[in-house]
Amino acid sequence: MNLLTRFKKALPILALSPTLFLGGCDFKAGVLNPQGPVARLQLDLISWSIYFMLGIMVVVFGLFAFVLWKYRAKPENEGYEPPNIHGNTLLEILWTAIPIVIIVILTIPTVKSIYELEDVPKAYKEVKPITINVTSAEWKWIFSYPEQGIETVNYVNIPKGTPVKFQLTSAGTMGSFWVPELGGQKYTMPGHNMELILAADNVGSFLGRNANFNGEGFAEMTFEVLSQTQSDFNEWVKEVKRTAPQLTKKDYNTILEPGSVGRMTFNGTHLKWVTSEHQHGGTQSTHETSHDHENATKENKQEEAMSTSSHEHHMQHD
């Protein structure tokens, strides 16, 4: 690896070093250690933006040094009075156009990346994604697996090499779901559903956190994302189905109470109890709501039929 290549790789770390030192972070952690296609795309965008802005800084400071040197005070021009001119049309156009060009150059790759991040990563287009419903509460994270029929608190297991569609909502204050090594954050809001698609390329443990201050338990509102092989993930699901207790509505309401809790694992999910107050996205939630509505409609029709029959019977008797 030549010196130029080493310097290019070190630039993002050098540029972010004040932040890393202030945060007490290892330089290999977080966004500088991408473990999935989403995080890599975002790091590439960050790195490109840093290179581009460093180039602008070189030009600006170079011009600054040139002007200082060229127009410095010298004995031969002591007492010189420059001519009084209104302005320079060419310079006015240049220093108006250049910032516009800079903004456009930064905007194009940023907008392209934003749209790309809203879809399944290109490397995993042919892989069937799994859906995990995420509910933030004060101050814990609740993960529901509608396809597997299980639920966890403060940790989430995912199969590596599989895109995961996280459906995000909140049962309390607004939070922010963030796994730095897998991708950027998205907010969790009461009564709203946000989707964040992430994927892990390798087996490993990644720290997730709440990136939005939401009260006294904010600092403890972390969770682990454990990326496993598909076989290990399937085995974990079977183990949960075999050994974990059944989730009850009372258990879920207790979890929602403000406070910090440890890891929990349950059979079943809370999605069937979701009301209009804490609506959750996802197929299962919609299906159950529709199913409940159909049952209610049938019951209403049966009651109307019984009422009509009883009324007709009384009329005949009279």
C-alpha positions in Angstrom: 0.0 0.0 0.0 1.6 3.3 -1.1 1.8 6.5 0.9 -1.0 8.2 -1.0 -3.4 5.3 -0.5 -2.6 5.3 3.3 -3.2 9.1 3.4 -6.6 8.8 1.7 -7.7 6.1 4.1 -6.7 8.2 7.1 -8.4 11.4 6.0 -11.9 10.6 7.4 -10.3 9.5 10.7 -8.2 12.7 10.9 -11.2 14.9 10.0 -13.4 13.2 12.7 -10.6 12.8 15.3 -11.8 15.8 17.5 -15.3 14.2 17.8 -13.8 10.8 18.5 -11.6 12.1 21.3 -14.4 14.1 22.8 -16.7 11.0 22.7 -14.0 8.7 24.1 -14.6 6.3 21.2 -12.3 3.8 19.5 -11.6 4.9 15.9 -12.7 1.4 14.7 -16.1 1.8 16.3 -19.3 3.1 14.9 -19.7 4.7 11.5 -16.0 4.1 10.7 -16.4 0.4 11.0 -19.2 -0.5 8.5 -20.5 -4.1 8.8 -23.2 -3.9 6.1 -24.0 -2.4 2.7 -26.1 0.5 4.2 -23.2 1.6 6.6 -20.7 1.3 3.7 -22.8 3.5 1.4 -23.1 6.1 4.1 -19.4 6.0 5.0 -18.5 6.4 1.3 -20.8 9.5 1.2 -19.2 10.9 4.3 -15.7 10.2 3.0 -16.4 11.8 -0.4 -17.9 14.9 1.2 -14.8 15.2 3.5 -12.4 14.9 0.5 -14.4 17.5 -1.5 -14.6 20.0 1.4 -10.9 19.5 2.2 -10.2 20.4 -1.5 -12.2 23.6 -1.1 -10.3 24.4 2.0 -6.9 24.0 0.2 -8.1 26.3 -2.6 -9.5 28.9 -0.2 -6.4 29.0 2.1 -4.2 29.0 -1.0 -5.9 32.1 -2.4 -5.8 33.6 1.1 -2.0 33.1 1.3 -1.6 34.4 -2.3 -3.5 37.6 -1.6 -1.6 38.2 1.7 1.7 37.8 -0.1 0.8 39.8 -3.3 -0.8 42.7 -1.6 1.4 42.9 1.5 2.8 46.3 2.6 6.2 47.1 1.0 8.5 50.1 1.4 8.1 51.0 -2.3 4.3 51.4 -2.1 4.1 53.2 1.2 1.3 55.7 1.2 -0.4 54.1 -1.9 -4.1 54.8 -2.1 -6.0 52.2 -4.2 -8.6 53.6 -6.8 -12.2 53.9 -5.6 -14.2 51.4 -7.7 -17.8 50.3 -7.3 -17.2 46.6 -7.9 -16.2 43.9 -10.3 -19.0 42.2 -12.2 -17.0 39.1 -13.0 -16.0 38.6 -9.4 -19.5 39.1 -8.2 -20.8 36.5 -10.6 -18.0 34.1 -9.6 -18.4 34.2 -5.8 -22.2 33.8 -6.3 -22.0 30.9 -8.7 -19.2 29.0 -7.0 -21.2 28.3 -3.8 -24.2 27.2 -5.9 -22.0 24.8 -7.8 -20.6 23.4 -4.5 -24.1 22.9 -3.1 -25.2 21.1 -6.3 -22.1 18.8 -6.3 -22.8 17.9 -2.7 -26.6 17.5 -3.2 -26.6 15.1 -6.1 -24.8 12.1 -4.5 -26.6 12.8 -1.2 -30.1 12.7 -2.8 -29.1 9.5 -4.7 -27.9 7.9 -1.6 -31.1 8.8 0.3 -33.3 7.2 -2.3 -31.0 4.1 -2.5 -31.1 3.7 1.3 -34.9 3.5 1.3 -34.8 0.2 -0.7 -33.3 -3.2 -0.1 -29.5 -3.1 -0.7 -28.5 -4.1 -4.2 -26.3 -7.0 -3.0 -29.4 -8.6 -1.4 -32.1 -7.9 -3.9 -32.6 -11.6 -4.5 -32.8 -12.4 -0.7 -36.2 -12.5 1.0 -36.1 -9.9 3.8 -37.5 -10.5 7.3 -39.6 -8.0 9.1 -39.0 -6.9 12.8 -41.4 -4.5 14.5 -39.5 -2.1 16.8 -41.3 -0.2 19.6 -39.4 2.2 21.7 -40.6 2.9 25.3 -39.3 4.7 28.3 -36.5 3.5 28.4 -36.2 0.2 26.6 -36.6 -1.4 23.1 -39.2 -4.0 22.2 -38.6 -6.2 19.2 -41.5 -8.2 17.7 -41.0 -10.9 15.1 -44.4 -11.3 13.4 -43.2 -14.1 11.1 -41.6 -16.1 13.9 -44.2 -15.3 16.6 -41.7 -14.2 19.3 -40.7 -11.0 21.1 -37.6 -9.7 22.7 -36.7 -6.7 24.9 -33.4 -4.9 24.6 -31.8 -7.2 22.2 -32.5 -8.4 18.6 -31.1 -11.4 16.7 -30.9 -11.2 12.9 -29.6 -13.6 10.2 -26.5 -12.3 8.4 -26.7 -11.7 4.7 -30.5 -11.1 5.0 -32.1 -7.6 4.7 -34.1 -6.7 7.7 -37.1 -4.4 7.5 -37.4 -2.6 10.8 -40.8 -1.2 11.3 -40.4 1.6 13.8 -42.9 3.2 16.2 -43.0 4.4 19.8 -45.2 3.7 22.8 -43.9 6.8 24.6 -41.7 9.8 23.8 -40.0 10.1 20.4 -36.8 8.1 20.1 -34.2 7.4 17.5 -33.2 3.9 16.4 -29.5 3.7 15.6 -27.0 0.9 15.0 -23.9 2.8 13.9 -22.0 -0.2 12.4 -25.0 -1.2 10.3 -26.5 2.2 9.2 -27.9 5.5 10.1 -30.7 6.4 12.4 -34.5 6.9 12.0 -36.9 8.3 14.5 -39.6 6.3 16.4 -42.8 8.4 16.9 -46.1 7.6 18.6 -48.9 6.8 16.1 -46.4 6.7 13.2 -44.7 3.9 11.4 -41.2 4.4 9.9 -39.2 1.8 8.0 -35.5 1.3 8.2 -33.8 -1.4 6.1 -30.5 -2.7 7.3 -28.3 -5.8 6.7 -25.2 -7.3 8.3 -22.5 -8.9 6.1 -20.8 -10.8 8.9 -21.5 -12.6 12.1 -21.0 -10.3 15.1 -22.4 -8.2 17.9 -23.3 -4.6 17.3 -24.3 -2.0 19.8 -27.5 -0.1 19.1 -28.7 3.0 21.0 -31.2 5.7 21.2 -29.9 8.8 19.4 -32.6 11.2 20.6 -32.6 12.5 24.2 -35.9 11.5 25.8 -35.5 11.7 29.5 -33.5 10.5 32.5 -33.1 6.9 31.3 -31.8 8.0 27.9 -28.2 6.9 28.6 -29.3 3.3 29.4 -31.5 2.9 26.4 -29.2 0.6 24.5 -29.6 -2.8 22.8 -27.6 -5.5 21.2 -27.9 -6.6 17.6 -26.6 -10.1 17.2 -25.9 -11.2 13.6 -26.0 -15.0 13.3 -25.7 -17.5 10.5 -29.1 -18.6 9.2 -28.9 -22.0 10.9 -28.0 -20.4 14.2 -30.8 -17.9 13.9 -33.3 -20.7 13.1 -32.0 -22.7 16.1 -32.4 -19.6 18.3 -36.0 -19.2 17.2 -36.8 -22.9 18.0 -35.2 -22.5 21.4 -37.3 -19.5 22.2 -40.5 -21.2 21.0 -39.6 -24.2 23.2 -38.5 -22.4 26.4 -39.7 -18.8 26.6 -42.8 -17.9 28.5 -46.0 -16.7 26.8 -46.3 -12.9 26.5 -49.5 -11.7 28.2 -51.1 -8.3 28.0 -50.2 -7.7 31.6 -46.6 -8.5 30.9 -46.6 -6.0 28.0 -48.2 -3.2 30.0 -45.6 -3.8 32.8 -42.8 -3.5 30.2 -44.3 -0.2 29.0 -44.0 1.4 32.4 -41.2 4.1 32.5 -38.0 2.6 33.8 -35.0 0.5 32.7 -35.3 -3.3 32.4 -32.9 -6.1 31.4 -33.2 -8.5 28.5 -36.5 -10.4 28.1 -37.7 -13.1 25.7 -41.3 -14.2 25.0 -43.4 -16.4 22.9 -46.0 -14.5 21.0 -46.0 -10.7 20.2 -47.9 -7.7 21.5 -49.1 -6.8 18.0 -52.6 -8.2 18.6 -53.1 -5.7 21.4 -52.1 -2.7 19.3 -54.8 0.0 19.4 -55.3 3.2 17.5 -53.3 5.0 20.3 -50.1 2.9 19.6 -50.6 1.7 16.0 -47.9 -0.5 14.7 -47.0 -1.0 11.0 -46.7 -4.4 9.4 -48.8 -7.1 7.8 -49.7 -8.9 10.9 -51.0 -5.8 12.7 -53.1 -4.8 9.7 -54.4 -8.3 9.3 -55.4 -8.6 13.0 -57.1 -5.3 12.9 -59.0 -6.3 9.8 -59.9 -9.7 11.3 -61.2 -8.1 14.5 -63.3 -5.7 12.5 -64.8 -8.5 10.4 -65.6 -10.4 13.6 -67.2 -7.3 15.1 -69.2 -6.8 11.9 -70.4 -10.4 12.0 -71.4 -10.1 15.6 -73.4 -6.9 14.9 -75.2 -8.6 12.0 -76.1 -11.6 14.2 -77.4 -9.3 16.9 -79.4 -7.3 14.3 -80.9 -10.5 12.9 -81.8 -11.8 16.4 -83.4 -8.4 17.2 -85.4 -8.4 14.0 -86.6 -12.0 14.5 -87.6 -11.3 18.1 -89.5 -8.2 17.0 -91.4 -10.1 14.2 -92.3 -12.8 16.7 -93.8 -10.3 19.1 -95.7 -8.7 16.2 -97.2 -12.1 15.2 -98.1 -12.9 18.8 -99.9 -9.6 19.2 
